[in-house]
Each structure stands twice: as C-alpha cells, then as structure tokens.
C-alpha cells in the first residue's frame, strides 16, 4: 500500500494553516508585498482606533476635536514639507543600487527641514486661519507641533523606503511600535491631566518608531538591497518628476486633511470629534488601495513589460478585498463607532457608511494614478488629483451647512464616482502597453 504523504506534526490542521498563510502571503511579490502593506494599514488603524477610544474616555470631546484637527494639520503640513519624496523613493529606489543610502538620506534631510519651516510658518498664521487651534501657541506645545510635523514627514518616507527595498514586513513592525508607544504615552498624559497629552503622545511615539525603523532600514535592508541589485541607476530627470508628483500629491493630501479643519471651523469642536473618528475608520479603506498600489509601482519598475497584467490583477484583487471590507463597514458602522461612545455612533454612522462606499470607486482612481506614476506620465495623475481636491472641498463647503458632517461623506462619494466613471469607460487610454513617457 503506498504511503500517504505526511502533513506535518499538526496533520490536516497544519495543512489548513499553511494554506491560509499562503492565501494571505502568496509567493508572488506583487500580492505578498501588497498584502503586507495592507495589513500594516489595518493594524495601524486597529491600534489607532484603540488610541482614540481611550482618548475619548480620558479627554473631553472638545479636547479630542481640537487635538484631531491639530494632528490633521500636522499631516497636511508634513505632506507639504515632505515634497512627496516617499512616492519618489518608491519609484526610484528599486533601481538605485549602491546609490540607495545617499538617496534616502538626502530625501530625509530635505523633507525634515522644509516640514519644520512650514510648521513654524503655520503657527504664525494660527490666529488668522485657525483660531480654534490657539492652544498650539504655547512654547512647549509649539515646539512639539514643529517636531511632530518634521518627524512625521520622515516617518512617511521611511515607509516608502522600506516598501521600495521590499521590506514591507517592517512597515507593519514600525506601525505597531508607533501605535503601542503612543497609547502608553497617552495614558501618562491623561494621568498628568495635560491638555496637550494627545499631541505629546504622538511626538514621543514618533521618536521611538523613527529610531527603530531606520536602524533596520539603513543598517540592514539598504546594504542587502545594494548587494542584490543588478544595476545602479541615478534617477533620470528626477527633479522634474519629483516636482510634478509633488504638485499632484499636495492636492490629494489637501482633500484628505483640510476637510477636518472645515468641519471644525463650520460646525464646532464636538462635531469635529464625531467627524474625526468616522474619518479615521473610513480612511483605512483608502489606505489599503494606496498601499496595494505602492506594491504595483515597485514591481513595475523591475518588470515594466508586465505593468498592464499586474494592474488588472491588482484591480480585481483589490476590488474583491475592499468589496468585502466595505460591506462589513456599512453593516457594522453603528457598532464600530459605538466603541468610541454612543454619541459617536449617533452622529457618525451615516458619514462612515458614505465614506466606506466611496472607497470602491477610489480603487480605480488610485490605481490609475499609480499606473501613470510608474510610467512617469504625470500630467494626467496631477490633473485627476486637482479635480479630486476641488470637488471634495467645494462640495464639502456646500453641503456642511445643510447635511452636517454627513455632507463630507456625500462629497467624497460623489467625487470618487465622477472620477472613476470616465476612467473605466476610457480605460484603454491609461491601461495600455504603451511605452511613451512624460513627466
């Protein structure tokens, strides 16, 4: 009688476990790295939700609202000062070879300095453009705000660098470190009754995560990447590419980060808190699509002839993954928000459902932008992001007075549908095997 093949020490259970792991982490680097980046977003969001749940229990709603608005400005200012060099690293590090370390360090230095300058400039304008954030003007809090902005710019770039050298597992690790330290420091701030405890917890957690992640990146991952590289190319027309990509990213990030400030200025701190927590959950779905797209760009640099094939696979895969997630969020929205408190479920459920639905057409928009970036055809990428920003901010301003915070959700859903529809109808214009480039 022939001997049955062994299934290992766990028998059929072990086979099932291995099959599940293979499904989540396939051998194909396109999907494996994309899955790890998506898991990073989910882990970060899960732990981030714990952070905000604790914040809503330890701090007043007004403090939560103004703190989230301040952190939203930190993200916006870091995006301005970062010059979109994270995406630049994703695009050019895979082929940089022994130039990789220098490329990363130059990007770090430039973005940290510019972000700090931009943050200081914003603080000078707070009395005029954001009087609700006046608490930032005390010396200690102002210093922490500037440090958080510069640190977050580098934090975002190290994600791009780790992705580019195919170390997405450490993107997960650094986000876990950041979230856990942040939660611990939040508790210390609450125990000391610090009004700025939420902001201070971010600064301390950023410092720890930056040290750990960059030790791994610069001492281990980058040398290994340089040894494995078959060629080392200096980025051609890098400044022109970076300038165009940066211009588009500013409009995209403005759409993401200005809306919370609009809610604060138009509806007050309490409504800002309800909006912020729903946005945190809904934005995770946008991050999943963006992270999967980063994996697409990395693989496209190495195998440009397979870009269309990879894009179609990623489009189907992301649609299936996010379609399931969106259905769950729409169904469970009240329960998800109730973890923050019953008032968050009462005021934010409709908004969260609208944001979740908008994540589906965003898949097409996000992947189209990544395809244009991989091919260095940035005129269309910039144009789409400008239209996105104008529509989101314009519709939000129009709808907030009548629909409340749900108006922002309607703005996102309408905007994404209006952008995705023509991209699907005329997909042959961007999803082709053409080799031409433009910047």
Secondary structure, DSSP 8 states (H G I E B T S, - for coil): --------TTTHHHHHHHHHHHHHS-SSHHHHHHHHHHHHHHHHHHHHHHHHHHHHHHS-HHHHHHHHHHHHHHHHHHHHHHTTHHHHHHHHGGGTGGGHHHHHHHHHHHHHHHHHHHHHHHHHHHHHH-GGGGGGGSHHHHHHHHHHHHHHHHHHHHHHHHHHTT-HHHHHHHHHHHHHHHHHHHHHHHHTT-TTHHHHHHHHHHHHHHHHHHHHIIIIIHHHHHHH-S-----TTHHHHHHHHHHHHHHHHHHHHHHHHHHHHHH-HHHHHHHHHHHHHHHHHHHHHHHHHHHHHHHHHH-GGGHHHHHHHHHHHHHHHHHHHHHHHHHHHHHHHHTT-HHHHHHHHHHHHHHHHHHHHHHHHHHHHHHHHHHTBHHHHHHHHHHHHHHHHHHHHHHHHHHTTHHHHHHHHHHHHHHHHHHHHTGGGTSS-----B-
